[in-house]
Amino acid sequence: MSVFHRLPAVAPNTNSPVAHRRRCQSAFRRSIAFRSMAMACIAVAVSSNAFAQAQSGAASAGKRISLTRSVEPSFRVEPVVHRFRARRGEVIPFSFEIASTGKIMNVDISAVNLRQEETGIILHDENSKPMDGVRFTSPKQFQLRPGEKFQIEGEVTVPLNKTNYVSFGILVRDGGQISDNPNEPLETGKTRAAIRFVTQYVLRVDIETGAQDVGDMNRLHFDRGELIAIDGLPYINAYLTNPTDDALECDVRAQLNANDSATTAPIRLNMPSRSELEDDSRYLVRIMPHSRLRLEGPVEGIIPEGDYDLNVRLSNGRRSMVQANFPTRVDSNSFRGLSALVATLGDGLSIEPAQVELGRVSGTNRMTTLQFLNRGNEPKSVRLIAKDHTGVALDGIILTSKSFVLKPGRSKTVRAMLRGQNDANHQWGTLEVVCDEANASKQLPLALIHAQRPEIQLVTDEMQWAQLPTGNAFTMKVQNQGDGYAPLFANLKLAATKGHPVKLSDGFGAWLAPGQTRELQFVVPESTQPGPYQITLDVRSANDLIVAERTLMLELTPEMLGQASEQVAARP
C-alpha cells in the first residue's frame, strides 16, 4: 500500500538552470592550472547619506556600502605542464615563461609536494615535504615589472625508484599588493576597503620512465567496486588506493560476470578529471603517492536482472598486476533510463532504439536503423507491424524486413524509411515487435513528422510525498494533453544544510503518449536523515521546454521517513 502526502504549491522559479544536462568537468580542471583569481580589489567608496537619500521611502538611512569590483590578472605562465620521457637517474632541464599582465609583482618560486583528489585532480600540498630532485638555476625570488617576462629555469633528476611515472610540483606565487596609493586621503564620510587576492600556479614536470619492472604496482588495491545509476543509466565505479611512496601509471578495466561467463565486454575506466578527453588518453590512470582515486565507466546495453561479480583489473601495459571481485545485484528498477534507449522482449531479445522518429522537417531524418540482438539461447522469430494510434496499419513507412529469424548471439539491422508525401502535419502510433517463441509483443512509440512538429501540451499535478513499496519518494503526475508524443526529463535536488545535494532523476527522455498520464517518482536514499531540506524540482520536455519548476523548504520528519502516515510540514 502506498501512502501519499500533498505538498503545497509554490510559485515556479523561472531563473533556475536547465537541470537535465549531462555531467562534465570544465577545461579549467583539466588544465591542472589551479589559480586563484588574479590580483583584484573590492573598492568601497560610499557616502552613507547620499545612498540613503536615493532610497525613496526608506525607514532609516543607516550606513550602507556599495561594492565595486575590478579584477586584473596578475601574471601568466606557459606551459602549465611539461611532459618528458626519460630513464631513471637522468637529469632533465625545464623552462617556464612567466609574463606580467600589468602589475608590479614580487614572485616566489618553490618546489612543492603534490596531492590528488578522488576525481584525479592534482593539487599542491604545502604541509608535506616536496619530492627530492628539483633544482632551480634561475632565482627563486624576483620582482616582475609591468610588461616584463622571465624564464623560470631548472632541472629535475629522475629518481631511481621502480616506477613508470614521476611528477614534480613547482609553486609560483605572487605576494600581491594592497593598493597603488595606500596613503591616499579619503573624503569625509567615505570608507575604503580592499581585499588582496594573490595569483598562484601549480606547475608540473611529468616524466614517463618507460619502466616495465614496476616493483610496487602490485601493492595498489581496489577497496570498493559498485554498479551505480547515473541519469538512470548503468555506470561502474571502482576505488583504487595507492599506499606506496611512488606515483604510478596504469590502465584499469572492468567486466560484469554472471554464471562464470562474461556478461559485458571489458569496460575501460577513467578518472573523472579526464572524462572530457576524446582520445585514448582519457583512459590513462595516474595515481599519486598515498592517494585514492574513483574510476568510472559506462556500461553499454541491457543488463538482465540477477547476481553478478564485478571484476576490476589493473594492468601495466599488457601485464595484469592487480584484480578484485565485488558481488553486485541488478533488479528490474536499477536502471530506469535504459527503457528510453533499449527495448527488451522475452528472454534476451533487445531492440535499439526504443523510440522511433522519422520526419522531413529540421532535426529529423527520413531514415533510421533498428538494431535487433538475440542474447538468449534459442532462435527468435520476429515480426514488425507499424500502426497508427487507432490501430490502423501505417502505409507511409517502409521496413526493409518485416519478418525474420534471429539466431542466438546474432544481430540484425532493419532500416525504417518514410514513403512518399503525406497531407498530415504529423502522425503518431507504434511499431509492434512480435516474438512468436515468447508469445509476447512490444509496442515501440513511433512518430512521423511530415510538415510540422505537434505542439507540446503537458500538465502537472502538485508534488507529493509518498511512501511507496520501493521506498520514500517525491512524486508528481504529468499528463500529455497534446496530439503528439512528448519526451520527459526530470531532476530533483535534495539539499540538506550540510553536505552535498543528492540528485534524483526520472523521465530520462521517455516519450509520453497523447492522453497518457505518468507519475514521476524520485525515491530518496534510505540513508536520508530527518531534518530541514531544500527541494528543487525541474521537469522539461523537448527543446528545454519548461514543464514544471518547484522550490520548497521542508522538514523531513522521522514519521515521514518511516511507515507512519503524516502530513508534510513545509514552508515556502
BALUMKE-319531 format. One record per residue (C-alpha): residue in one letter; z, x, y. Coordinates in pm, whole numbers, plus 50000, padded with zeros to 5 digits. Example, Ala and Ser with C-alpha at 12.3 -4.5 7.8 and 13.67 -1.06 7.14 Angstrom:
<torfis>
A507805123049550 S507145136749894 
</torfis>
This chain:
<torfis>
M500005000050000 S499125012950347 V501375007850650 F499765007350996 H501205010751345 R499165003051654 L499115029951922 P498955019752289 A495585020852458 V495235049252705 A492545054752966 P489905078652836 N489955114552952 T486435118753085 N486935155653156 S487685167152802 P485215192152647 V482965184952355 A485285187352054 H482935189851764 R481415223551844 R481475249251566 R483955278451574 C482765310251742 Q484075343251862 S482995354652206 A480955385352282 F483975398552470 R485935400052146 R483035415551958 S482615443052216 I486125456152137 A486405463852509 F489785449552582 R490025448252954 S492315430953195 M490725415853499 A489695443453737 M491655451754049 A492395418554212 C494785403754460 I496015369254545 A496245369354920 V498745344855061 A498425338655431 V499735304455524 S501165287255823 S503525261455678 N503385239855993 A499565238756002 F499385229855633 A501945202155674 Q500055187255967 A496935185055753 Q498745163155501 S498455128955659 G501435106955581 A503465134255409 A507145125755386 S508235160655487 A506435192355580 G508375216255358 K506905250755312 R503515252755146 I501455282755046 S497735282154980 L496365308554744 T493065326254792 R491905347854505 S489425376354524 V488515396754217 E486795430254235 P486025451453928 S487765484853937 F485535506053712 R483235505053413 V483005527653110 E479975532452886 P479755532252592 V482855514752464 V482455527452107 H480865559651978 R479815559351613 F479135591451421 R478545603051065 A480445634750982 R482175652850699 R485895658250666 G487085687550878 E484055686451108 V484555687551487 I482575661351682 P482165662352064 F482215629652258 S481495618552613 F482115585852802 E480915578753155 I483295561353394 A481865547053717 S483765533454016 T482785499454149 G484135504154499 K487855512454486 I489805544754505 M491445548554165 N493985570954000 V492825572253640 D494895582353337 I493285591753005 S495245594452680 A494835592552305 V496305560452168 N497065545851830 L495095515451719 R496315483551557 Q494425454251413 E494915416751421 E494215393951125 T490885384251276 G489725420451272 I490035426251646 I491265461451723 L493845466551998 H495815496452120 D499425503352024 E501325523952280 N504565521952084 S503445544251799 K502155579751777 P498375583551815 M496305599251540 D496095637151550 G492725652651611 V491785642151966 R491365669852225 F490185664152581 T488075690652752 S487975671453082 P491025663553299 K493295635953171 Q494305625553523 F491955623553818 Q491055603454126 L487795584354135 R486395575154475 P484005546654557 G480565552254409 E481635582454204 K481045588153833 F482975610153595 Q482415622153239 I485355618353003 E484735645952752 G486475659252447 E486205663852074 V487685649051760 T488425666651435 V487735645651127 P490885646450911 L490815659250556 N492205626550421 K490245609950140 T488835581450343 N485345568950423 Y486175557350775 V488205571151068 S488745555751412 F490225574151711 G491515554552011 I491315565152376 L493055545652653 V491545546653004 R493775530553265 D493695526553642 G497065526453814 G495755502254077 Q496565498054445 I498755472554614 S496745469154936 D494335488455154 N496645481755451 P500135475655311 N501815480855650 E499585457055845 P501815434956063 L501995397855989 E501715369356233 T504805348656291 G505265321356032 K502875336755781 T503565352355444 R501605377755246 A501905382654871 A499955404854635 I499635407854260 R498455441054124 F496125439753828 V495025470953651 T491825477653462 Q492035494153124 Y489585501652848 V490345509452486 L487565532852379 R486885542552020 V485305571351837 D484395558551490 I483495582951213 E481835574150882 T482565602550642 G480395590350356 A483155599750111 Q482715584349766 D486075595549629 V488425573949836 G491775581049679 D493935553749835 M491485524849840 N492885511449512 R496215506649690 L494715478849901 H495605444649766 F494895407749816 D498135388749867 R496555354549914 G493315336249840 E492515299849905 L489765274049929 I490075255250258 A488145229150456 I486715237550798 D484995207950965 G485015191550624 L483095219850454 P484435244450193 Y485385279650301 I487095307950120 N489945326450290 A491275358950144 Y494025380550293 L493675418150246 T496545442450311 N496265479950372 P499625497150306 T498175532250348 D498085556050645 D494265556450649 A491615533450787 L489185522650516 E485735506750498 C484805483350215 D482875452650100 V484555420649978 R483025392649770 A484495361049622 Q483485337549344 L484755304449209 N485035303448831 A485635273648603 N485975274848223 D485215312148215 S481835306748380 A480725313348736 T480525281248938 T479215297449255 A477145328049329 P479125357249476 I480055349649837 R480285378450084 L483335376350307 N483565388450665 M486165393950933 P486225365151186 S485635390451466 R482195398051320 S481185362151241 E478545360551514 L476575390651391 E473265381351230 D472535411751012 D474365426950714 S476795445050947 R478525411250965 Y479985418250619 L481295453150697 V485065452250645 R487025479350825 I490765477450790 M493165498850994 P496315515250852 H499205491550777 S497125461050870 R496445427050718 L493045410250750 R491925374650699 L488445374150547 E486325342850529 G483055329450395 P481375295350348 V480735280750003 E477255266149972 G476555233949785 I478675209449591 I481925219349419 P482775194449142 E486335182449101 G488555203648880 D490645235048847 Y489175268848938 D490005305548956 L489145321249289 N488155357149210 V488175381449504 R486745416349455 L486785446949682 S484235474449634 N483265508249779 G479505509149753 R478715496949401 R482105506649265 S484645478649221 M488075490449334 V490425460449361 Q490295424449245 A492605394549226 N492515358749097 F494065328449263 P494195293849099 T492885265449312 R492075228749266 V489315206949410 D489725169149428 S487395141749549 N488845142649901 S488855180249953 F485585184650144 R484565151950302 G481985168150528 L479765176350230 S478795139850182 A476785141050506 L474805170850375 V474565167249997 A474495135649786 T475625135249423 L474705111749143 G476055110048790 D477035141948609 G475665171148806 L472655157348997 S472655166949365 I470205158149644 E469725175549980 P469635163350248 A471865133050203 Q470355115650510 V466605113850568 E464885110450905 L461135110250972 G459515104551308 R456795110151564 V458995114551872 S460515146152014 G463225160651794 T461875145651471 N459445156951201 R456725137251027 M457535155150701 T460725167050534 T461615181150193 L464165167949946 Q465755192149700 F466955178549364 L469185200349143 N470485192848794 R473815210748748 G474585191548429 N473945199448064 E471435171547991 P467975163048131 K467885137348413 S465175110948461 V464895103948834 R463085075949020 L462715072549400 I462285039249583 A462005036249964 K463195002650106 D463844988050449 H467234972950539 T466184939250395 G465344954350057 V461564952550100 A459594983249987 L458505005850273 D454805013650272 G455005036550575 I456385066050378 I454655088550125 L456585106549849 T454845134649664 S456715124549349 K458375091149276 S459385097448914 F460215129548729 V462465145348466 L464765173548569 K465945197748302 P469465213048308 G469785240948563 R466405232948718 S465505220649065 K462605201049213 T461265197249565 V459865163849681 R458125160350018 A458525128450222 M455925120550492 L455125092850739 R451945073250667 G449615062250949 Q450845042951253 N453405015151289 D453844988751558 A457644990251537 N459605014351755 H461805023451462 Q462845012451114 W465935018250906 G466565014550537 T467385035150228 L465805058849983 E467185047849648 V467645075449389 V467925061249037 C469155081948741 D468435063948414 E470755085648199 A473705079548430 N472825042648464 A473535046748834 S471785049049169 K472425063849513 Q471305049349845 L470325076750090 P470155064950454 L466525065350571 A465455063650937 L461825061451055 I461355067951428 H457825056951522 A457855054051902 Q461435053552031 R464935060051901 P467235029851882 E469975027052142 I473365037252005 Q475985009852039 L479305019651884 V482525000351947 T486015012951859 D489374996451794 E492635010951919 M494025041751748 Q496745035351489 W499305054551288 A499055047250916 Q500975056650604 L498095059150357 P498175067949987 T496585101350084 G499245108450347 N500285100450703 A497305096850933 F495965086451269 T493185061051221 M490525044151430 K487865018751327 V484325022651459 Q481644995551434 N477895000151481 Q476584970951689 G473154986651741 D469964983051538 G469715018451403 Y471775044851227 A474325063551442 P476005096451341 L479735101151397 F481545133251489 A485305130451541 N488055155551614 L491745151051674 K494075178251801 L497765175851722 A499705198851957 A503455204451938 T505445220252218 K505315253452029 G502735269551807 H499005264851776 P497485229751779 V496245215551450 K492625204051447 L491745174451223 S488175162551171 D486315132351035 G482855117151064 F481105150651009 G477765136651126 A477545109650857 W475395080250968 L476885045951030 A474505017350945 P473974987751180 G476704961751133 Q478824986150934 T482444994951020 R484035028050925 E487655038450956 L488145073951077 Q491195089650915 F492945120951040 V495555129650776 V498265151550927 P499585181350728 E502575174850505 S504385202750691 T504305182951020 Q507815181351166 P509355153251373 G509185158151747 P507025152952057 Y503275158752026 Q500195156252242 I497355138652061 T493805144252184 L491045123852018 D487325129052075 V484665107751900 R480985113851967 S477585104151837 A474065118251872 N473335139752179 D477065142552254 L477285105652343 I480965098052406 V482195070252178 A485945073252241 E488365097152408 R492125093552397 T495055114852508 L498575104552403 M502045119052425 L504115105252141 E507205111751936 L506725115151561 T509965103051408 P511345111251061 E510705074950965 M507035077551059 L506615109050856 G508405092850562 Q507715059450396 A509615035450622 S507675011850847 E508465017651213 Q506675012251540 V505395043551710 A507355054552015 A504685066352255 R504375073052624 P501105075852812 
</torfis>
